Amino acid sequence: MKYSKFVSRNLWLYFLIAFVSSWIFWVPQALISSSLLLAPSIFIDFLFSPFNPAAFGPLVSSFSPTYLNEGKRGNKEFAEKRSRL
């Protein structure tokens, strides 16, 4: 039962971090597109570029719970497992 709570907590943490880290950048982009938000041109260019951090939200959130629970070693093992797929 303890393992189940551990997995459940990590899953919720993953979705929370993925949701927040993605939408914190998508919402301003949508508001700028709708002309509801005025922003400096450098910020607009950044949001509409391929380097918008919102796209990397799920990737970052996959490493965060692993790092919190297992540290650098856990993240290294996690990355090695994912690179073999």
PDB file of N, CA, C and O in Angstrom:
ATOM      1  N   MET A   1       0.816  -1.191   0.000  1.00  0.00           N
ATOM      2  CA  MET A   1       0.000   0.000   0.000  1.00  0.00           C
ATOM      3  C   MET A   1       0.862   1.259   0.000  1.00  0.00           C
ATOM      4  O   MET A   1       0.492   2.270  -0.597  1.00  0.00           O
ATOM      5  N   LYS A   2       1.997   1.197   0.661  1.00  0.00           N
ATOM      6  CA  LYS A   2       2.879   2.357   0.718  1.00  0.00           C
ATOM      7  C   LYS A   2       3.403   2.696  -0.674  1.00  0.00           C
ATOM      8  O   LYS A   2       3.516   3.870  -1.025  1.00  0.00           O
ATOM      9  N   TYR A   3       3.725   1.669  -1.472  1.00  0.00           N
ATOM     10  CA  TYR A   3       4.216   1.888  -2.827  1.00  0.00           C
ATOM     11  C   TYR A   3       3.148   2.580  -3.670  1.00  0.00           C
ATOM     12  O   TYR A   3       3.461   3.461  -4.471  1.00  0.00           O
ATOM     13  N   SER A   4       1.908   2.188  -3.494  1.00  0.00           N
ATOM     14  CA  SER A   4       0.807   2.775  -4.250  1.00  0.00           C
ATOM     15  C   SER A   4       0.673   4.271  -3.958  1.00  0.00           C
ATOM     16  O   SER A   4       0.462   5.055  -4.883  1.00  0.00           O
ATOM     17  N   LYS A   5       0.789   4.677  -2.709  1.00  0.00           N
ATOM     18  CA  LYS A   5       0.719   6.092  -2.352  1.00  0.00           C
ATOM     19  C   LYS A   5       1.910   6.849  -2.941  1.00  0.00           C
ATOM     20  O   LYS A   5       1.774   7.993  -3.376  1.00  0.00           O
ATOM     21  N   PHE A   6       3.063   6.209  -2.951  1.00  0.00           N
ATOM     22  CA  PHE A   6       4.275   6.818  -3.499  1.00  0.00           C
ATOM     23  C   PHE A   6       4.098   7.088  -4.992  1.00  0.00           C
ATOM     24  O   PHE A   6       4.401   8.182  -5.467  1.00  0.00           O
ATOM     25  N   VAL A   7       3.613   6.098  -5.724  1.00  0.00           N
ATOM     26  CA  VAL A   7       3.397   6.238  -7.164  1.00  0.00           C
ATOM     27  C   VAL A   7       2.310   7.266  -7.443  1.00  0.00           C
ATOM     28  O   VAL A   7       2.448   8.086  -8.351  1.00  0.00           O
ATOM     29  N   SER A   8       1.244   7.227  -6.679  1.00  0.00           N
ATOM     30  CA  SER A   8       0.151   8.172  -6.854  1.00  0.00           C
ATOM     31  C   SER A   8       0.612   9.609  -6.625  1.00  0.00           C
ATOM     32  O   SER A   8       0.228  10.514  -7.365  1.00  0.00           O
ATOM     33  N   ARG A   9       1.434   9.814  -5.601  1.00  0.00           N
ATOM     34  CA  ARG A   9       1.942  11.157  -5.309  1.00  0.00           C
ATOM     35  C   ARG A   9       2.836  11.644  -6.442  1.00  0.00           C
ATOM     36  O   ARG A   9       2.748  12.805  -6.843  1.00  0.00           O
ATOM     37  N   ASN A  10       3.693  10.773  -6.962  1.00  0.00           N
ATOM     38  CA  ASN A  10       4.565  11.152  -8.074  1.00  0.00           C
ATOM     39  C   ASN A  10       3.768  11.464  -9.334  1.00  0.00           C
ATOM     40  O   ASN A  10       4.114  12.380 -10.080  1.00  0.00           O
ATOM     41  N   LEU A  11       2.712  10.710  -9.569  1.00  0.00           N
ATOM     42  CA  LEU A  11       1.885  10.954 -10.736  1.00  0.00           C
ATOM     43  C   LEU A  11       1.193  12.308 -10.647  1.00  0.00           C
ATOM     44  O   LEU A  11       1.167  13.060 -11.622  1.00  0.00           O
ATOM     45  N   TRP A  12       0.635  12.619  -9.488  1.00  0.00           N
ATOM     46  CA  TRP A  12       0.005  13.931  -9.285  1.00  0.00           C
ATOM     47  C   TRP A  12       1.026  15.059  -9.411  1.00  0.00           C
ATOM     48  O   TRP A  12       0.732  16.102  -9.996  1.00  0.00           O
ATOM     49  N   LEU A  13       2.197  14.858  -8.876  1.00  0.00           N
ATOM     50  CA  LEU A  13       3.254  15.866  -8.972  1.00  0.00           C
ATOM     51  C   LEU A  13       3.663  16.082 -10.420  1.00  0.00           C
ATOM     52  O   LEU A  13       3.871  17.218 -10.844  1.00  0.00           O
ATOM     53  N   TYR A  14       3.778  15.003 -11.179  1.00  0.00           N
ATOM     54  CA  TYR A  14       4.120  15.115 -12.596  1.00  0.00           C
ATOM     55  C   TYR A  14       3.082  15.957 -13.337  1.00  0.00           C
ATOM     56  O   TYR A  14       3.438  16.900 -14.044  1.00  0.00           O
ATOM     57  N   PHE A  15       1.807  15.621 -13.178  1.00  0.00           N
ATOM     58  CA  PHE A  15       0.761  16.351 -13.888  1.00  0.00           C
ATOM     59  C   PHE A  15       0.669  17.806 -13.433  1.00  0.00           C
ATOM     60  O   PHE A  15       0.426  18.692 -14.253  1.00  0.00           O
ATOM     61  N   LEU A  16       0.854  18.060 -12.168  1.00  0.00           N
ATOM     62  CA  LEU A  16       0.823  19.431 -11.668  1.00  0.00           C
ATOM     63  C   LEU A  16       1.948  20.264 -12.273  1.00  0.00           C
ATOM     64  O   LEU A  16       1.714  21.374 -12.752  1.00  0.00           O
ATOM     65  N   ILE A  17       3.147  19.739 -12.251  1.00  0.00           N
ATOM     66  CA  ILE A  17       4.290  20.482 -12.803  1.00  0.00           C
ATOM     67  C   ILE A  17       4.141  20.650 -14.310  1.00  0.00           C
ATOM     68  O   ILE A  17       4.429  21.725 -14.836  1.00  0.00           O
ATOM     69  N   ALA A  18       3.698  19.616 -15.015  1.00  0.00           N
ATOM     70  CA  ALA A  18       3.520  19.701 -16.471  1.00  0.00           C
ATOM     71  C   ALA A  18       2.458  20.740 -16.822  1.00  0.00           C
ATOM     72  O   ALA A  18       2.643  21.545 -17.735  1.00  0.00           O
ATOM     73  N   PHE A  19       1.359  20.716 -16.099  1.00  0.00           N
ATOM     74  CA  PHE A  19       0.265  21.651 -16.362  1.00  0.00           C
ATOM     75  C   PHE A  19       0.694  23.092 -16.114  1.00  0.00           C
ATOM     76  O   PHE A  19       0.510  23.957 -16.970  1.00  0.00           O
ATOM     77  N   VAL A  20       1.260  23.343 -14.951  1.00  0.00           N
ATOM     78  CA  VAL A  20       1.650  24.705 -14.591  1.00  0.00           C
ATOM     79  C   VAL A  20       2.773  25.216 -15.486  1.00  0.00           C
ATOM     80  O   VAL A  20       2.711  26.348 -15.968  1.00  0.00           O
ATOM     81  N   SER A  21       3.795  24.400 -15.713  1.00  0.00           N
ATOM     82  CA  SER A  21       4.939  24.872 -16.497  1.00  0.00           C
ATOM     83  C   SER A  21       4.581  25.082 -17.962  1.00  0.00           C
ATOM     84  O   SER A  21       5.236  25.876 -18.638  1.00  0.00           O
ATOM     85  N   SER A  22       3.580  24.407 -18.465  1.00  0.00           N
ATOM     86  CA  SER A  22       3.160  24.630 -19.845  1.00  0.00           C
ATOM     87  C   SER A  22       2.213  25.822 -19.961  1.00  0.00           C
ATOM     88  O   SER A  22       2.421  26.712 -20.786  1.00  0.00           O
ATOM     89  N   TRP A  23       1.185  25.831 -19.138  1.00  0.00           N
ATOM     90  CA  TRP A  23       0.169  26.877 -19.264  1.00  0.00           C
ATOM     91  C   TRP A  23       0.644  28.246 -18.825  1.00  0.00           C
ATOM     92  O   TRP A  23       0.062  29.251 -19.234  1.00  0.00           O
ATOM     93  N   ILE A  24       1.667  28.320 -18.019  1.00  0.00           N
ATOM     94  CA  ILE A  24       2.181  29.625 -17.607  1.00  0.00           C
ATOM     95  C   ILE A  24       2.755  30.381 -18.813  1.00  0.00           C
ATOM     96  O   ILE A  24       2.856  31.608 -18.788  1.00  0.00           O
ATOM     97  N   PHE A  25       3.127  29.652 -19.860  1.00  0.00           N
ATOM     98  CA  PHE A  25       3.621  30.280 -21.088  1.00  0.00           C
ATOM     99  C   PHE A  25       2.571  30.308 -22.199  1.00  0.00           C
ATOM    100  O   PHE A  25       2.583  31.217 -23.029  1.00  0.00           O
ATOM    101  N   TRP A  26       1.651  29.316 -22.230  1.00  0.00           N
ATOM    102  CA  TRP A  26       0.640  29.296 -23.282  1.00  0.00           C
ATOM    103  C   TRP A  26      -0.411  30.384 -23.085  1.00  0.00           C
ATOM    104  O   TRP A  26      -0.878  30.968 -24.063  1.00  0.00           O
ATOM    105  N   VAL A  27      -0.788  30.667 -21.846  1.00  0.00           N
ATOM    106  CA  VAL A  27      -1.826  31.674 -21.593  1.00  0.00           C
ATOM    107  C   VAL A  27      -1.394  33.057 -22.077  1.00  0.00           C
ATOM    108  O   VAL A  27      -2.168  33.704 -22.782  1.00  0.00           O
ATOM    109  N   PRO A  28      -0.200  33.542 -21.737  1.00  0.00           N
ATOM    110  CA  PRO A  28       0.198  34.850 -22.281  1.00  0.00           C
ATOM    111  C   PRO A  28       0.254  34.850 -23.808  1.00  0.00           C
ATOM    112  O   PRO A  28      -0.088  35.848 -24.441  1.00  0.00           O
ATOM    113  N   GLN A  29       0.681  33.743 -24.396  1.00  0.00           N
ATOM    114  CA  GLN A  29       0.732  33.673 -25.853  1.00  0.00           C
ATOM    115  C   GLN A  29      -0.673  33.794 -26.441  1.00  0.00           C
ATOM    116  O   GLN A  29      -0.866  34.499 -27.432  1.00  0.00           O
ATOM    117  N   ALA A  30      -1.639  33.129 -25.855  1.00  0.00           N
ATOM    118  CA  ALA A  30      -3.012  33.215 -26.339  1.00  0.00           C
ATOM    119  C   ALA A  30      -3.575  34.618 -26.143  1.00  0.00           C
ATOM    120  O   ALA A  30      -4.278  35.132 -27.013  1.00  0.00           O
ATOM    121  N   LEU A  31      -3.275  35.233 -25.018  1.00  0.00           N
ATOM    122  CA  LEU A  31      -3.771  36.588 -24.761  1.00  0.00           C
ATOM    123  C   LEU A  31      -3.142  37.602 -25.707  1.00  0.00           C
ATOM    124  O   LEU A  31      -3.811  38.542 -26.137  1.00  0.00           O
ATOM    125  N   ILE A  32      -1.885  37.427 -26.030  1.00  0.00           N
ATOM    126  CA  ILE A  32      -1.215  38.313 -26.986  1.00  0.00           C
ATOM    127  C   ILE A  32      -1.811  38.118 -28.376  1.00  0.00           C
ATOM    128  O   ILE A  32      -2.021  39.091 -29.100  1.00  0.00           O
ATOM    129  N   SER A  33      -2.084  36.875 -28.754  1.00  0.00           N
ATOM    130  CA  SER A  33      -2.677  36.594 -30.062  1.00  0.00           C
ATOM    131  C   SER A  33      -4.067  37.210 -30.195  1.00  0.00           C
ATOM    132  O   SER A  33      -4.471  37.616 -31.285  1.00  0.00           O
ATOM    133  N   SER A  34      -4.788  37.277 -29.091  1.00  0.00           N
ATOM    134  CA  SER A  34      -6.134  37.846 -29.096  1.00  0.00           C
ATOM    135  C   SER A  34      -6.136  39.352 -28.868  1.00  0.00           C
ATOM    136  O   SER A  34      -7.198  39.970 -28.791  1.00  0.00           O
ATOM    137  N   SER A  35      -4.959  39.935 -28.762  1.00  0.00           N
ATOM    138  CA  SER A  35      -4.789  41.374 -28.484  1.00  0.00           C
ATOM    139  C   SER A  35      -5.370  41.782 -27.136  1.00  0.00           C
ATOM    140  O   SER A  35      -5.788  42.926 -26.959  1.00  0.00           O
ATOM    141  N   LEU A  36      -5.398  40.867 -26.203  1.00  0.00           N
ATOM    142  CA  LEU A  36      -5.871  41.176 -24.853  1.00  0.00           C
ATOM    143  C   LEU A  36      -4.729  41.520 -23.901  1.00  0.00           C
ATOM    144  O   LEU A  36      -4.958  41.975 -22.781  1.00  0.00           O
ATOM    145  N   LEU A  37      -3.516  41.300 -24.353  1.00  0.00           N
ATOM    146  CA  LEU A  37      -2.337  41.560 -23.531  1.00  0.00           C
ATOM    147  C   LEU A  37      -1.289  42.244 -24.391  1.00  0.00           C
ATOM    148  O   LEU A  37      -0.971  41.792 -25.491  1.00  0.00           O
ATOM    149  N   LEU A  38      -0.767  43.328 -23.876  1.00  0.00           N
ATOM    150  CA  LEU A  38       0.322  44.024 -24.550  1.00  0.00           C
ATOM    151  C   LEU A  38       1.621  43.633 -23.859  1.00  0.00           C
ATOM    152  O   LEU A  38       1.699  43.591 -22.631  1.00  0.00           O
ATOM    153  N   ALA A  39       2.625  43.353 -24.656  1.00  0.00           N
ATOM    154  CA  ALA A  39       3.903  42.922 -24.098  1.00  0.00           C
ATOM    155  C   ALA A  39       5.026  43.465 -24.972  1.00  0.00           C
ATOM    156  O   ALA A  39       4.805  43.802 -26.135  1.00  0.00           O
ATOM    157  N   PRO A  40       6.228  43.549 -24.411  1.00  0.00           N
ATOM    158  CA  PRO A  40       7.373  43.983 -25.222  1.00  0.00           C
ATOM    159  C   PRO A  40       7.631  43.008 -26.372  1.00  0.00           C
ATOM    160  O   PRO A  40       7.366  41.811 -26.260  1.00  0.00           O
ATOM    161  N   SER A  41       8.149  43.537 -27.468  1.00  0.00           N
ATOM    162  CA  SER A  41       8.341  42.717 -28.657  1.00  0.00           C
ATOM    163  C   SER A  41       9.313  41.554 -28.425  1.00  0.00           C
ATOM    164  O   SER A  41       9.159  40.494 -29.032  1.00  0.00           O
ATOM    165  N   ILE A  42      10.302  41.739 -27.561  1.00  0.00           N
ATOM    166  CA  ILE A  42      11.242  40.651 -27.299  1.00  0.00           C
ATOM    167  C   ILE A  42      10.537  39.476 -26.606  1.00  0.00           C
ATOM    168  O   ILE A  42      10.852  38.317 -26.875  1.00  0.00           O
ATOM    169  N   PHE A  43       9.590  39.777 -25.721  1.00  0.00           N
ATOM    170  CA  PHE A  43       8.810  38.736 -25.041  1.00  0.00           C
ATOM    171  C   PHE A  43       7.888  38.031 -26.038  1.00  0.00           C
ATOM    172  O   PHE A  43       7.737  36.810 -25.995  1.00  0.00           O
ATOM    173  N   ILE A  44       7.280  38.799 -26.925  1.00  0.00           N
ATOM    174  CA  ILE A  44       6.399  38.220 -27.943  1.00  0.00           C
ATOM    175  C   ILE A  44       7.197  37.314 -28.874  1.00  0.00           C
ATOM    176  O   ILE A  44       6.764  36.204 -29.183  1.00  0.00           O
ATOM    177  N   ASP A  45       8.354  37.780 -29.321  1.00  0.00           N
ATOM    178  CA  ASP A  45       9.202  36.965 -30.193  1.00  0.00           C
ATOM    179  C   ASP A  45       9.627  35.670 -29.507  1.00  0.00           C
ATOM    180  O   ASP A  45       9.685  34.613 -30.135  1.00  0.00           O
ATOM    181  N   PHE A  46       9.921  35.763 -28.220  1.00  0.00           N
ATOM    182  CA  PHE A  46      10.321  34.582 -27.456  1.00  0.00           C
ATOM    183  C   PHE A  46       9.176  33.578 -27.354  1.00  0.00           C
ATOM    184  O   PHE A  46       9.381  32.379 -27.547  1.00  0.00           O
ATOM    185  N   LEU A  47       7.967  34.064 -27.052  1.00  0.00           N
ATOM    186  CA  LEU A  47       6.822  33.164 -26.901  1.00  0.00           C
ATOM    187  C   LEU A  47       6.427  32.484 -28.205  1.00  0.00           C
ATOM    188  O   LEU A  47       5.962  31.344 -28.194  1.00  0.00           O
ATOM    189  N   PHE A  48       6.606  33.169 -29.321  1.00  0.00           N
ATOM    190  CA  PHE A  48       6.208  32.609 -30.603  1.00  0.00           C
ATOM    191  C   PHE A  48       7.350  31.891 -31.319  1.00  0.00           C
ATOM    192  O   PHE A  48       7.198  31.470 -32.465  1.00  0.00           O
ATOM    193  N   SER A  49       8.466  31.754 -30.662  1.00  0.00           N
ATOM    194  CA  SER A  49       9.607  31.043 -31.246  1.00  0.00           C
ATOM    195  C   SER A  49       9.520  29.550 -30.917  1.00  0.00           C
ATOM    196  O   SER A  49       8.725  29.157 -30.063  1.00  0.00           O
ATOM    197  N   PRO A  50      10.312  28.726 -31.571  1.00  0.00           N
ATOM    198  CA  PRO A  50      10.337  27.294 -31.246  1.00  0.00           C
ATOM    199  C   PRO A  50      10.938  27.020 -29.865  1.00  0.00           C
ATOM    200  O   PRO A  50      10.870  25.894 -29.372  1.00  0.00           O
ATOM    201  N   PHE A  51      11.515  28.027 -29.251  1.00  0.00           N
ATOM    202  CA  PHE A  51      12.149  27.849 -27.944  1.00  0.00           C
ATOM    203  C   PHE A  51      11.221  28.214 -26.790  1.00  0.00           C
ATOM    204  O   PHE A  51      11.679  28.422 -25.667  1.00  0.00           O
ATOM    205  N   ASN A  52       9.938  28.292 -27.057  1.00  0.00           N
ATOM    206  CA  ASN A  52       8.962  28.567 -26.007  1.00  0.00           C
ATOM    207  C   ASN A  52       9.036  27.435 -24.977  1.00  0.00           C
ATOM    208  O   ASN A  52       8.846  26.271 -25.329  1.00  0.00           O
ATOM    209  N   PRO A  53       9.305  27.758 -23.731  1.00  0.00           N
ATOM    210  CA  PRO A  53       9.465  26.711 -22.704  1.00  0.00           C
ATOM    211  C   PRO A  53       8.214  25.876 -22.461  1.00  0.00           C
ATOM    212  O   PRO A  53       8.304  24.801 -21.868  1.00  0.00           O
ATOM    213  N   ALA A  54       7.062  26.339 -22.901  1.00  0.00           N
ATOM    214  CA  ALA A  54       5.828  25.578 -22.687  1.00  0.00           C
ATOM    215  C   ALA A  54       5.897  24.210 -23.340  1.00  0.00           C
ATOM    216  O   ALA A  54       5.329  23.245 -22.828  1.00  0.00           O
ATOM    217  N   ALA A  55       6.575  24.124 -24.444  1.00  0.00           N
ATOM    218  CA  ALA A  55       6.679  22.840 -25.141  1.00  0.00           C
ATOM    219  C   ALA A  55       7.490  21.820 -24.355  1.00  0.00           C
ATOM    220  O   ALA A  55       7.338  20.614 -24.553  1.00  0.00           O
ATOM    221  N   PHE A  56       8.335  22.293 -23.481  1.00  0.00           N
ATOM    222  CA  PHE A  56       9.197  21.390 -22.712  1.00  0.00           C
ATOM    223  C   PHE A  56       8.656  21.101 -21.316  1.00  0.00           C
ATOM    224  O   PHE A  56       9.329  20.441 -20.524  1.00  0.00           O
ATOM    225  N   GLY A  57       7.453  21.580 -20.998  1.00  0.00           N
ATOM    226  CA  GLY A  57       6.861  21.362 -19.684  1.00  0.00           C
ATOM    227  C   GLY A  57       6.763  19.899 -19.283  1.00  0.00           C
ATOM    228  O   GLY A  57       7.201  19.541 -18.189  1.00  0.00           O
ATOM    229  N   PRO A  58       6.200  19.035 -20.135  1.00  0.00           N
ATOM    230  CA  PRO A  58       6.118  17.614 -19.775  1.00  0.00           C
ATOM    231  C   PRO A  58       7.482  16.950 -19.617  1.00  0.00           C
ATOM    232  O   PRO A  58       7.654  16.076 -18.767  1.00  0.00           O
ATOM    233  N   LEU A  59       8.445  17.359 -20.428  1.00  0.00           N
ATOM    234  CA  LEU A  59       9.792  16.783 -20.304  1.00  0.00           C
ATOM    235  C   LEU A  59      10.410  17.152 -18.959  1.00  0.00           C
ATOM    236  O   LEU A  59      10.945  16.291 -18.260  1.00  0.00           O
ATOM    237  N   VAL A  60      10.337  18.409 -18.604  1.00  0.00           N
ATOM    238  CA  VAL A  60      10.894  18.873 -17.322  1.00  0.00           C
ATOM    239  C   VAL A  60      10.161  18.211 -16.163  1.00  0.00           C
ATOM    240  O   VAL A  60      10.775  17.802 -15.178  1.00  0.00           O
ATOM    241  N   SER A  61       8.847  18.112 -16.291  1.00  0.00           N
ATOM    242  CA  SER A  61       8.080  17.530 -15.185  1.00  0.00           C
ATOM    243  C   SER A  61       8.332  16.039 -15.015  1.00  0.00           C
ATOM    244  O   SER A  61       8.089  15.503 -13.934  1.00  0.00           O
ATOM    245  N   SER A  62       8.806  15.359 -16.038  1.00  0.00           N
ATOM    246  CA  SER A  62       9.124  13.935 -15.875  1.00  0.00           C
ATOM    247  C   SER A  62      10.380  13.740 -15.035  1.00  0.00           C
ATOM    248  O   SER A  62      10.520  12.728 -14.348  1.00  0.00           O
ATOM    249  N   PHE A  63      11.285  14.699 -15.087  1.00  0.00           N
ATOM    250  CA  PHE A  63      12.512  14.579 -14.306  1.00  0.00           C
ATOM    251  C   PHE A  63      12.361  15.112 -12.874  1.00  0.00           C
ATOM    252  O   PHE A  63      13.103  14.701 -11.982  1.00  0.00           O
ATOM    253  N   SER A  64      11.420  16.011 -12.654  1.00  0.00           N
ATOM    254  CA  SER A  64      11.284  16.641 -11.333  1.00  0.00           C
ATOM    255  C   SER A  64      10.934  15.672 -10.212  1.00  0.00           C
ATOM    256  O   SER A  64      11.644  15.657  -9.206  1.00  0.00           O
ATOM    257  N   PRO A  65       9.877  14.858 -10.322  1.00  0.00           N
ATOM    258  CA  PRO A  65       9.586  13.916  -9.227  1.00  0.00           C
ATOM    259  C   PRO A  65      10.711  12.913  -9.004  1.00  0.00           C
ATOM    260  O   PRO A  65      10.982  12.514  -7.872  1.00  0.00           O
ATOM    261  N   THR A  66      11.366  12.508 -10.093  1.00  0.00           N
ATOM    262  CA  THR A  66      12.480  11.569  -9.970  1.00  0.00           C
ATOM    263  C   THR A  66      13.611  12.194  -9.181  1.00  0.00           C
ATOM    264  O   THR A  66      14.203  11.550  -8.315  1.00  0.00           O
ATOM    265  N   TYR A  67      13.913  13.453  -9.477  1.00  0.00           N
ATOM    266  CA  TYR A  67      14.985  14.140  -8.760  1.00  0.00           C
ATOM    267  C   TYR A  67      14.627  14.327  -7.287  1.00  0.00           C
ATOM    268  O   TYR A  67      15.480  14.147  -6.418  1.00  0.00           O
ATOM    269  N   LEU A  68      13.387  14.682  -6.999  1.00  0.00           N
ATOM    270  CA  LEU A  68      12.970  14.892  -5.613  1.00  0.00           C
ATOM    271  C   LEU A  68      13.048  13.613  -4.788  1.00  0.00           C
ATOM    272  O   LEU A  68      13.359  13.661  -3.598  1.00  0.00           O
ATOM    273  N   ASN A  69      12.770  12.472  -5.409  1.00  0.00           N
ATOM    274  CA  ASN A  69      12.740  11.204  -4.677  1.00  0.00           C
ATOM    275  C   ASN A  69      14.060  10.447  -4.703  1.00  0.00           C
ATOM    276  O   ASN A  69      14.400   9.763  -3.737  1.00  0.00           O
ATOM    277  N   GLU A  70      14.813  10.560  -5.807  1.00  0.00           N
ATOM    278  CA  GLU A  70      16.003   9.731  -5.950  1.00  0.00           C
ATOM    279  C   GLU A  70      17.282  10.515  -6.196  1.00  0.00           C
ATOM    280  O   GLU A  70      18.366   9.931  -6.204  1.00  0.00           O
ATOM    281  N   GLY A  71      17.181  11.810  -6.394  1.00  0.00           N
ATOM    282  CA  GLY A  71      18.361  12.637  -6.583  1.00  0.00           C
ATOM    283  C   GLY A  71      18.956  12.529  -7.980  1.00  0.00           C
ATOM    284  O   GLY A  71      18.311  12.056  -8.916  1.00  0.00           O
ATOM    285  N   LYS A  72      20.199  12.977  -8.097  1.00  0.00           N
ATOM    286  CA  LYS A  72      20.874  12.993  -9.406  1.00  0.00           C
ATOM    287  C   LYS A  72      21.031  11.593  -9.984  1.00  0.00           C
ATOM    288  O   LYS A  72      20.886  11.385 -11.188  1.00  0.00           O
ATOM    289  N   ARG A  73      21.325  10.656  -9.126  1.00  0.00           N
ATOM    290  CA  ARG A  73      21.526   9.275  -9.591  1.00  0.00           C
ATOM    291  C   ARG A  73      20.243   8.725 -10.209  1.00  0.00           C
ATOM    292  O   ARG A  73      20.282   8.056 -11.242  1.00  0.00           O
ATOM    293  N   GLY A  74      19.120   9.006  -9.581  1.00  0.00           N
ATOM    294  CA  GLY A  74      17.834   8.561 -10.115  1.00  0.00           C
ATOM    295  C   GLY A  74      17.528   9.185 -11.463  1.00  0.00           C
ATOM    296  O   GLY A  74      17.018   8.513 -12.359  1.00  0.00           O
ATOM    297  N   ASN A  75      17.838  10.472 -11.613  1.00  0.00           N
ATOM    298  CA  ASN A  75      17.614  11.136 -12.899  1.00  0.00           C
ATOM    299  C   ASN A  75      18.522  10.578 -13.976  1.00  0.00           C
ATOM    300  O   ASN A  75      18.116  10.450 -15.131  1.00  0.00           O
ATOM    301  N   LYS A  76      19.741  10.249 -13.605  1.00  0.00           N
ATOM    302  CA  LYS A  76      20.670   9.678 -14.579  1.00  0.00           C
ATOM    303  C   LYS A  76      20.145   8.332 -15.073  1.00  0.00           C
ATOM    304  O   LYS A  76      20.160   8.058 -16.273  1.00  0.00           O
ATOM    305  N   GLU A  77      19.682   7.499 -14.150  1.00  0.00           N
ATOM    306  CA  GLU A  77      19.123   6.196 -14.529  1.00  0.00           C
ATOM    307  C   GLU A  77      17.862   6.371 -15.372  1.00  0.00           C
ATOM    308  O   GLU A  77      17.653   5.648 -16.346  1.00  0.00           O
ATOM    309  N   PHE A  78      17.031   7.327 -14.993  1.00  0.00           N
ATOM    310  CA  PHE A  78      15.802   7.600 -15.727  1.00  0.00           C
ATOM    311  C   PHE A  78      16.117   8.026 -17.160  1.00  0.00           C
ATOM    312  O   PHE A  78      15.479   7.552 -18.100  1.00  0.00           O
ATOM    313  N   ALA A  79      17.094   8.914 -17.333  1.00  0.00           N
ATOM    314  CA  ALA A  79      17.487   9.381 -18.668  1.00  0.00           C
ATOM    315  C   ALA A  79      18.072   8.238 -19.499  1.00  0.00           C
ATOM    316  O   ALA A  79      17.821   8.145 -20.701  1.00  0.00           O
ATOM    317  N   GLU A  80      18.850   7.376 -18.857  1.00  0.00           N
ATOM    318  CA  GLU A  80      19.422   6.242 -19.582  1.00  0.00           C
ATOM    319  C   GLU A  80      18.326   5.275 -20.057  1.00  0.00           C
ATOM    320  O   GLU A  80      18.388   4.753 -21.170  1.00  0.00           O
ATOM    321  N   LYS A  81      17.331   5.046 -19.206  1.00  0.00           N
ATOM    322  CA  LYS A  81      16.226   4.172 -19.606  1.00  0.00           C
ATOM    323  C   LYS A  81      15.453   4.767 -20.782  1.00  0.00           C
ATOM    324  O   LYS A  81      15.085   4.051 -21.713  1.00  0.00           O
ATOM    325  N   ARG A  82      15.211   6.065 -20.739  1.00  0.00           N
ATOM    326  CA  ARG A  82      14.445   6.732 -21.803  1.00  0.00           C
ATOM    327  C   ARG A  82      15.242   6.818 -23.103  1.00  0.00           C
ATOM    328  O   ARG A  82      14.654   6.813 -24.185  1.00  0.00           O
ATOM    329  N   SER A  83      16.537   6.896 -23.017  1.00  0.00           N
ATOM    330  CA  SER A  83      17.340   7.004 -24.244  1.00  0.00           C
ATOM    331  C   SER A  83      17.437   5.659 -24.960  1.00  0.00           C
ATOM    332  O   SER A  83      17.737   5.627 -26.154  1.00  0.00           O
ATOM    333  N   ARG A  84      17.193   4.552 -24.267  1.00  0.00           N
ATOM    334  CA  ARG A  84      17.233   3.229 -24.897  1.00  0.00           C
ATOM    335  C   ARG A  84      15.941   2.908 -25.636  1.00  0.00           C
ATOM    336  O   ARG A  84      15.903   1.965 -26.426  1.00  0.00           O
ATOM    337  N   LEU A  85      14.896   3.666 -25.397  1.00  0.00           N
ATOM    338  CA  LEU A  85      13.597   3.361 -26.034  1.00  0.00           C
ATOM    339  C   LEU A  85      13.598   3.671 -27.492  1.00  0.00           C
ATOM    340  O   LEU A  85      12.588   3.471 -28.167  1.00  0.00           O
TER     341      LEU A  85
END
